[in-house]
Amino acid sequence: MLDINLIREKPEWVKEQIAKRHDQSPIDEILAGDGRRREILQEVEELRRQVNEASKQIGRVMGTLKKLEADLQRAEAGQDVGQPVEALRTQVLAMQFNAEEAKEKPRELGERITELDEELREVEETLRKNMLWVPNIPHESTPVGPDESFNVIHEPQGAPIPQFDFEPKPHWDLGPALNILDFERGVKLSGSRFYLLKGAGARLQHAVIQFMLDMHVQKHGYTEIYPPFIVRSVNFETAGQLPKFYDNIYRDAEEDFMLLGTAEIALTNVHRDEILEEAELPIKYVAYTPCFRREKMSAGKDVRGIKRGHQFDKVEMYRYTTPETSFAALEEMKQEAIDICEAFGFPYRVLELATGDISYASVKTYDIEVWAAGCGEWLEVSSASNCTDFQARRANVKYRPAEGGKTRIVHTLNASGLALPRVMIALMENNQQADGSIVVPEALRPYMGGIEVIR
C-alpha cells in the first residue's frame, strides 16, 4: 500500500508512475475520499469542542440554579435573603428553563457526532478498498514498457548450453519412458495440469528441495520456516495478492481460508502488527511450500508437460530490511538464486523486468531463467523482487531505529530459491543421455542415496 501522503502531495506524479505499469488506479476517488475524511475529522473535532463548552455551560447554569433554589428555600422559611419570594420563584423557573436548554445542546451535538462517526467508517472503508487497488511505484532503474517484450535480457552465464550428438527429448517423453513421471494417473486423480512423480522422480524432487534449503540455511544464513499452507485472507491482502488476484486463489467455500500461492504470502505476515528492533534486521527467512494457483491455460507449447500447473513446489527466500539496505539485499538475493543454478550446472540468464511485467507489490524485479534442452527454451525458475514498504505498510510491520526517534516501516523482499517444476525440467532435459537415462548432478547425489544415473 502506498503512503497516502504521497498520493495527497503528488497525485499527478503517482498517476504517471502507475501508467508506466500499464495499469490504472482510482487516484481521484482516493483524493476525494481522503478529503472527505479530513473534513469529517475536522467537523467532529469542532463539535466535540462545542460539547465540552456546552458541558461547562451546564455546570455554570446548574450552579446558579442550585444557589437560587437554596435562597428560595430560606426565603420561604422567613429568612431575609435580599429578594422577595415571588422574585426568587420567577428566577428559579427561568433558570430551570435555561438548564433544560443547556442540556439539549450537547444531546443534539452528540447525535451529529454519531452520524459523522458512521459516515467516517464508511468513508474510511471505501478509502481503504480503493488504496488496495493501487500498485507499488516502479523504481527509477526499472525498464519502462507495457509488457514482457520490454524486459532487458542479459547475456547467458553459467554452464554452456548443452550440445548432444542425438536429438534431445523433452521431459514429457523422458519422464514417462523412465517411469518417473505419470501424466495419465495425475489427470485421473485431479484433472488437467496435474501429474504424478514416481520412484526416482519423486526422490529427485525431494532431493532438489532439501539441497536448496540446506544451501540457503547453511551458506546464505537464512532461518527456515515451515508455515501453514492454508492461511486467512488477510495474509493475501497484506502481501498484495488481494483484491486484484482473487480469481486466481484456491479458497475454502465456507471458512476464511485460502491455499498459499507462494510462501511469500505467509512470510510477509510472520511479523504483522509488530515493532522490531533495528538490531534484528535484516531478518532472513526461507520456506518450502507447495503452491496453488488457478492457472488460465491456453492451447500451445507453453502448456506441454509440467511447466504450468495448478500445484507446484517452491523454495522461497524472504527478507525484512531497513529502507537503506533493501536494494543491496535485492542484489544479494538474486545472487543466492544464481548460486543454486550454478550448483546444478545450469546455463542461466538474468532478466530485468519492465514496469508492465513486474508484480503488483514490486518496484524492481529480476527473473532468472535456465535453459531446458529438450523444450529448447528458457524457463523462469526465480523471480527476485524488492517490494520496499508496500507490503509492510499493509501488514503494519515497523522497526525502532537504533538511534531512537519514531518507528519506521521496514522494507520486504522475496526471491524464489528456486521454483519447481521447471528446475526438474532442466535437470532431466539437460542431463539426458542417448539411451534415455538421466545423469544426476553431483550436488544432488548425496540426497539421492548415491544414485548417479536414473535409468
C-alpha positions in Angstrom: 0.0 0.0 0.0 1.3 3.4 -0.9 1.7 6.2 1.7 -1.5 8.3 1.5 0.7 11.4 2.0 2.5 10.6 -1.3 -0.8 10.5 -3.2 -2.0 13.6 -1.4 1.1 15.6 -2.2 2.0 14.3 -5.7 -1.2 12.9 -7.3 -0.2 13.6 -10.9 3.2 12.1 -10.4 1.7 9.0 -8.9 -0.7 8.6 -11.9 2.3 8.9 -14.2 4.2 6.2 -12.4 1.1 3.9 -12.3 0.7 4.4 -16.0 4.2 3.1 -16.6 2.9 -0.2 -15.3 0.2 -0.2 -17.9 -2.3 0.0 -15.1 -5.0 2.3 -13.7 -5.8 3.2 -10.2 -8.6 5.2 -8.5 -6.4 8.1 -7.5 -9.1 10.7 -7.9 -11.5 8.6 -5.8 -8.8 8.3 -3.2 -8.2 12.0 -3.1 -11.9 12.7 -2.8 -12.3 10.1 0.0 -9.3 11.4 1.8 -10.6 15.0 1.5 -14.0 14.0 2.9 -12.3 12.0 5.7 -10.3 15.0 6.8 -13.5 17.3 6.6 -15.4 14.9 8.8 -12.5 14.7 11.3 -12.3 18.5 11.5 -16.1 18.8 12.0 -16.1 16.1 14.7 -13.2 17.9 16.4 -15.1 21.2 16.4 -18.3 19.5 17.6 -16.5 17.9 20.5 -15.1 21.2 21.4 -18.6 22.6 21.4 -19.8 19.6 23.6 -17.0 20.4 26.1 -18.0 24.1 26.1 -21.7 23.2 26.5 -20.9 20.9 29.4 -19.1 23.7 31.1 -22.1 26.0 30.5 -24.4 23.3 32.0 -22.2 23.3 35.1 -22.4 27.1 35.4 -26.2 27.1 34.9 -26.7 24.3 37.4 -24.5 26.1 39.9 -26.6 29.2 39.6 -29.8 27.2 39.8 -28.7 25.4 42.9 -27.9 28.8 44.7 -31.3 30.3 43.7 -33.2 27.2 44.9 -31.3 27.4 48.3 -32.2 31.2 48.5 -35.8 30.4 47.7 -36.0 27.7 50.5 -34.6 30.2 53.0 -37.0 33.0 51.9 -40.0 30.6 52.1 -38.8 29.8 55.7 -39.0 33.5 56.6 -35.3 34.3 56.3 -34.2 37.6 54.7 -32.2 36.8 51.5 -32.4 40.2 50.0 -35.2 39.3 47.5 -38.9 38.6 47.8 -40.1 35.0 47.4 -42.0 35.7 44.2 -39.0 37.2 42.5 -36.9 34.2 43.5 -39.5 31.8 42.2 -39.5 33.6 38.9 -35.7 33.4 38.7 -35.7 29.7 39.6 -38.2 28.9 36.9 -36.2 30.9 34.3 -33.0 29.2 35.3 -34.6 25.7 35.2 -35.7 26.5 31.6 -32.1 27.6 30.8 -30.8 24.4 32.3 -33.0 22.3 30.1 -31.9 24.3 27.0 -28.3 23.9 28.1 -28.7 20.1 28.4 -30.4 19.8 25.0 -27.5 21.3 23.1 -24.9 18.5 23.9 -27.5 15.9 23.0 -28.0 17.5 19.6 -24.2 17.7 19.1 -23.8 14.1 20.2 -26.4 12.9 17.7 -24.5 14.8 14.9 -21.2 13.3 16.1 -22.7 9.8 15.9 -23.9 10.5 12.3 -20.5 11.7 11.3 -18.7 8.8 13.0 -20.9 6.4 10.9 -20.1 8.3 7.8 -16.4 8.3 8.7 -16.4 4.5 9.0 -18.0 4.2 5.5 -15.6 6.7 4.0 -12.5 5.1 5.6 -13.6 1.6 4.4 -14.1 2.9 0.9 -10.8 4.7 1.0 -9.0 1.6 2.3 -10.5 -0.6 -0.5 -9.5 2.0 -3.1 -6.0 2.1 -1.7 -5.7 -1.7 -2.1 -6.1 -1.2 -5.9 -3.0 1.0 -6.2 0.1 -1.0 -7.1 3.6 -0.1 -6.0 5.6 2.7 -7.7 8.3 1.3 -10.1 11.9 2.1 -9.2 13.6 4.6 -11.5 16.0 1.8 -12.6 13.2 -0.5 -13.7 12.9 -0.6 -17.6 9.8 1.2 -18.8 7.5 -0.7 -21.0 3.9 -2.1 -21.0 4.8 -5.8 -21.2 7.4 -8.6 -21.1 8.7 -7.6 -24.6 10.4 -4.6 -22.9 12.3 -6.7 -20.4 16.1 -6.3 -20.5 17.7 -9.7 -21.1 21.3 -10.1 -20.0 23.8 -12.5 -21.7 23.6 -16.1 -20.7 26.0 -17.2 -17.9 26.8 -20.4 -16.0 27.4 -23.7 -17.8 27.5 -23.8 -21.6 24.3 -24.6 -23.3 24.5 -28.5 -23.6 25.2 -30.0 -27.0 24.1 -33.5 -27.9 25.1 -36.0 -30.7 21.4 -37.1 -30.6 18.1 -35.4 -30.7 17.3 -34.4 -27.1 13.9 -35.3 -25.8 11.5 -33.1 -23.9 10.7 -34.1 -20.3 7.2 -35.2 -21.3 8.8 -38.0 -23.3 11.8 -38.7 -21.0 9.8 -38.9 -17.7 7.2 -41.4 -18.8 9.8 -43.6 -20.5 11.7 -43.8 -17.3 8.5 -44.4 -15.3 9.3 -41.4 -13.1 6.6 -39.1 -14.4 2.9 -40.2 -15.0 0.6 -37.7 -16.6 -2.4 -40.1 -17.1 -2.8 -41.0 -13.5 -2.3 -37.4 -12.4 -5.2 -36.4 -14.6 -7.2 -39.3 -13.3 -6.8 -38.0 -9.8 -7.2 -34.3 -10.3 -7.8 -33.4 -13.9 -5.8 -31.5 -16.5 -2.5 -29.9 -15.5 -1.8 -32.4 -12.7 0.7 -35.3 -12.8 2.5 -37.9 -10.6 6.2 -38.1 -9.8 7.2 -41.7 -9.1 10.1 -43.5 -7.7 13.4 -41.8 -8.6 11.4 -38.8 -9.9 9.8 -38.2 -6.6 13.1 -38.7 -4.8 14.8 -36.3 -7.2 12.3 -33.6 -6.4 12.7 -34.1 -2.7 16.5 -34.0 -3.2 16.3 -30.7 -5.0 14.1 -29.1 -2.3 16.4 -30.3 0.5 19.6 -29.2 -1.3 18.2 -25.7 -1.8 17.0 -25.4 1.8 20.4 -26.6 3.1 22.3 -24.1 0.9 20.1 -21.2 1.9 20.4 -22.0 5.6 24.0 -23.2 5.8 25.6 -20.9 3.2 23.3 -17.9 2.9 22.3 -17.6 6.5 18.5 -17.9 6.3 16.3 -19.3 9.0 14.0 -22.0 7.8 10.2 -21.5 8.3 7.6 -24.2 7.9 4.4 -22.2 7.6 0.8 -23.3 7.4 -0.2 -23.9 3.7 -3.7 -22.7 4.4 -4.0 -19.1 5.8 -6.6 -16.5 6.3 -7.4 -13.9 3.6 -5.8 -11.0 5.5 -2.4 -12.7 4.7 -3.1 -12.4 0.9 -4.3 -8.8 1.3 -1.1 -7.6 3.1 1.1 -9.5 0.6 -0.6 -7.6 -2.3 -2.5 -10.6 -3.7 -5.9 -9.3 -2.8 -8.1 -7.9 -4.1 -6.6 -7.9 -7.6 -5.9 -11.7 -7.9 -8.9 -13.1 -6.1 -9.9 -15.2 -9.1 -6.5 -17.0 -9.1 -6.7 -18.1 -5.5 -7.9 -21.5 -4.3 -10.1 -20.9 -1.3 -12.4 -22.7 1.2 -16.1 -22.4 0.4 -17.2 -21.9 4.0 -14.3 -20.6 6.1 -12.0 -17.7 5.6 -9.1 -19.9 4.4 -7.0 -19.7 1.3 -4.3 -22.0 -0.1 -0.9 -20.4 -0.4 0.0 -19.4 -3.9 3.6 -18.8 -2.7 5.3 -18.9 0.7 5.9 -15.1 0.3 2.2 -14.7 1.4 2.8 -16.4 4.8 6.3 -14.9 5.3 5.0 -11.4 4.8 2.8 -11.9 7.7 5.1 -13.5 10.2 5.7 -10.2 11.9 2.4 -8.5 11.1 1.5 -5.8 13.6 4.9 -6.0 15.3 7.6 -3.4 16.0 11.1 -4.9 15.5 14.4 -3.6 16.8 16.8 -2.3 14.1 19.4 -4.7 15.6 17.2 -7.6 14.5 17.4 -6.6 10.8 17.8 -8.0 8.3 15.6 -10.9 9.1 16.1 -13.7 6.5 13.6 -16.5 6.2 13.4 -19.4 3.8 10.5 -21.7 3.4 9.5 -24.7 1.3 5.8 -24.9 0.4 3.5 -26.4 -2.2 1.9 -23.6 -4.1 -1.6 -23.5 -5.5 -2.8 -21.2 -8.3 -5.7 -21.2 -10.7 -3.8 -21.1 -14.0 -5.6 -19.8 -17.0 -4.5 -22.4 -19.6 -4.4 -21.8 -23.4 -3.5 -24.1 -26.2 0.1 -24.2 -27.3 3.5 -25.4 -26.4 3.6 -23.4 -23.1 1.2 -25.9 -21.5 3.0 -29.1 -22.6 4.4 -31.2 -19.8 4.8 -29.9 -16.3 5.8 -26.3 -17.0 2.5 -24.8 -15.9 0.1 -26.4 -13.3 -2.3 -25.6 -10.6 0.0 -27.1 -8.0 3.8 -26.8 -7.8 6.6 -26.7 -5.2 8.8 -23.8 -4.4 11.6 -22.8 -2.0 11.2 -19.1 -1.2 13.6 -16.6 0.3 12.3 -13.6 2.2 13.9 -10.6 3.9 12.8 -7.8 6.2 15.4 -4.9 5.9 15.8 -1.3 6.6 15.0 1.1 3.7 18.6 2.0 3.2 19.7 -1.6 2.7 16.9 -3.1 0.6 18.4 -2.6 -2.9 21.7 -4.1 -1.8 19.7 -7.0 -0.4 17.9 -7.5 -3.7 21.3 -7.9 -5.5 22.3 -10.5 -2.8 19.1 -12.5 -3.2 19.5 -12.5 -6.9 23.0 -14.0 -6.5 21.7 -16.5 -4.0 19.3 -17.8 -6.6 22.1 -17.9 -9.1 24.2 -19.9 -6.7 21.6 -22.7 -6.9 21.6 -22.5 -10.7 25.4 -22.8 -10.8 25.3 -25.7 -8.3 23.0 -27.6 -10.6 25.2 -26.8 -13.7 22.5 -24.8 -15.4 23.1 -22.3 -18.2 21.1 -19.3 -17.0 20.3 -15.7 -17.8 19.1 -12.7 -15.8 16.2 -10.5 -17.0 15.3 -7.1 -15.6 11.6 -6.9 -15.8 9.8 -3.9 -17.4 7.3 -1.8 -15.5 4.4 -3.5 -17.1 5.7 -7.0 -16.2 6.8 -6.6 -12.5 4.5 -7.9 -9.8 1.8 -5.8 -8.2 3.9 -5.2 -5.0 7.3 -4.9 -6.6 9.3 -1.8 -7.5 12.1 -3.8 -9.2 12.3 -7.4 -10.2 14.9 -9.7 -11.6 13.9 -13.0 -13.3 16.3 -15.9 -13.7 15.8 -18.3 -16.5 17.5 -21.6 -17.1 18.0 -23.4 -20.4 16.0 -26.6 -21.0 17.5 -28.6 -23.9 14.5 -30.8 -24.7 12.0 -28.0 -24.8 14.6 -25.8 -26.5 13.6 -22.7 -24.4 14.5 -20.6 -21.4 12.4 -21.3 -18.3 11.9 -19.0 -15.4 13.0 -20.6 -12.1 13.3 -17.5 -9.9 11.8 -14.0 -9.5 13.6 -11.7 -7.1 11.7 -8.5 -6.1 12.1 -5.5 -3.8 8.7 -4.5 -2.5 10.1 -1.6 -0.4 7.5 -0.6 2.2 4.4 -1.7 0.2 3.7 -5.0 1.9 5.0 -3.8 5.3 2.6 -0.8 5.3 -0.3 -3.2 4.7 1.0 -5.6 7.3 1.9 -2.8 9.8 5.5 -4.1 10.3 7.8 -1.4 11.7 11.1 -1.2 13.4 12.6 1.0 16.1 15.7 2.9 14.9 18.8 2.2 16.9 19.4 5.9 17.4 15.9 6.4 18.7 13.1 8.5 17.3 9.9 7.5 15.5 9.3 4.0 14.4 9.8 3.3 10.6 8.3 0.9 8.2 10.5 -2.0 7.1 11.2 -3.0 3.5 10.4 -6.5 2.4 11.9 -8.6 -0.4 11.3 -12.0 -1.9 13.0 -14.4 -4.3 12.4 -17.9 -5.5 15.2 -20.1 -4.5 14.2 -21.9 -6.7 10.8 -22.8 -8.1 9.9 -26.3 -9.2 8.9 -28.0 -11.5 11.0 -26.0 -14.1 14.1 -26.9 -12.2 13.1 -30.6 -12.6 12.6 -30.0 -16.4 16.1 -28.5 -16.8 17.6 -31.3 -14.7 16.0 -34.0 -16.8 16.4 -32.5 -20.2 20.0 -31.1 -19.8 21.4 -34.3 -18.3 19.8 -36.8 -20.5 21.8 -39.5 -22.4 21.3 -41.2 -25.7 19.8 -44.2 -24.0 17.1 -42.1 -22.3 18.7 -42.2 -18.9 19.3 -39.1 -16.8 22.6 -38.2 -15.0 22.1 -36.9 -11.5 24.2 -33.7 -10.9 27.0 -34.3 -8.3 25.5 -31.8 -5.9 22.3 -33.9 -5.6 23.8 -37.4 -5.3 24.2 -37.3 -1.5 20.5 -36.6 -1.4 19.7 -39.4 -3.7 21.2 -42.2 -1.7 24.2 -42.2 -4.1 22.1 -42.7 -7.3 24.2 -41.3 -10.1 22.0 -42.2 -13.1 18.2 -42.6 -13.3 17.5 -45.5 -15.7 
